[in-house]
Amino acid sequence: MVTKDYYTLAEAAELLGKSKETLRRYDREGKLSAVRDPLSNYRVYKKEQFSIFSEFLSKNIILEPVNYAEPENEYKVIELFAGAGGLAIGMETAGLKCIALNEIDKWACETLRKNRPHWNVLEGDIRNFEFSSYQNKVDVVTGGFPCQAFSYAGKKLGLNDARGTLFYEFARVVNEVKPPICIGENVRGLLSHENGKTLQGMISILDEIGYNVAPIQVLKAVNYKVPQKRERLILVGIRKDIDLKFEYPKPYNKTYNLSDALKEGNLYNCDVPKSEGSKYPKSKKDILDLVPPKGYWRDLPIEIQKEFMGQSFYLGGGKTGMARRIGWDEPCLTLTCSPAQKQTERCHPDETRPFTVREYARIQTFPDSWKFEGSVSQQYKQIGNAVPVNLGREVGYSIVKFLNQYYSLVKLK
């Protein structure tokens, strides 16, 4: 049995060996006091409350890490390349305040405004916005800039060498705002892009504008309460006048799977809501009907394999994303911007269809209350491009811890 900070009614009942009704009665009597989790809307219990039960104390329990941190001040964020708000919601849940969000995609901006009318959404090309007015008023700049090659003018890359790339714009905003910390996120492939030169160039540019880069880490979303095998590279810049170490969020012991995402349970307090979704053409459905849960193209009869794969059948590599049906008891493979691409198939476990919009959102840990604007294909694109909300929250806790330390030191000076 594994412990963590908060437990749902069902989890607490299992841990303590009590019925749910008994715990509800304890709640009414004041013996236990449930609180409302802001993200899932569950009624949850704090771990410390269980110390009154000898059964809890006598169990050999592996403790979960505690990433949670309470902001000691009001910390403000500028979010660049905000998309549909996955990282921004995560930051908000961690207690950080988004004071400006820039995004070029029209429908993603509509999504942000629809869900958070009070957010200052700056719609349009980042090159058309200037951020100097936010200097000394913002604690962190975040952004998932695209991975683009640089033009190398010399051995040490400078800010001007990156002109024309969106990382240049990210660095420009950081330079204009000068926050204590900046957070960039990207795909794992950035590590090897241009044989690692692109990443080294980014580190060199941040150095030039006055920021030291913390050791690069690739965080696996599945370790942070996300039912999906998705990886994100995190680039952390710390202003050079600050002598503090950034601590990445610690991975949790528990892994969540597709069942946790789509059914009532540990992540959500109800089954996934019904919604629109893509459909397979009959020719593709007939083939995927033959694939079992957790199976892929190699589970098809050999003649159908050859027909479905074409020349790819004779090439090397597993191509495990092709004709792939996800199983209930495993995390989903990384979602893409389109739910029915041949190379990255993500078929529902029981029904031969792609995941719906709301199923997509659940796998990315968006709350059910977060509505997406635009056509169904636009909604899939927004969700597939997002940082999983729960991963964003855990990174947000690390930012809060860092800023708490920083401002406590500032007060001592």
Secondary structure, 3 states (H helix, E strand, C coil): CEECCEEEHHHHHHHHCCCHHHHHHHHHHCCCCCEECCCCCCEEEEHHHHHHCHHHHHCCCEECCCCCCCCCCCCEEEEECCCCCHHHHHHHHCCCEEEEEEECCHHHHHHHHHHCCCCCEEECCHHHCCCHHHCCCCCEEEECCCCCCCCCCCCCCCHHHHCCCHHHHHHHHHHHHCCCEEEEEECHHHHCHHHHHHHHHHHHHHHHCCEEECCCEEEEHHHCCCCEECEEEEEEEEECCCCCCCCCCCCCCCCCCHHHHHCCCCCCCCCCCCCCCCCCCHHHHHHHCCCCCCCCHHHCCHHHHHHHHHHHHHCCCCCCCCCCECCCCCCEECCCCCCCCHHHCCECCCCCCECCHHHHHHHCCCCCCCCCCCCHHHHHHHHHHCCCHHHHHHHHHHHHHHHHHHHHHHHHC
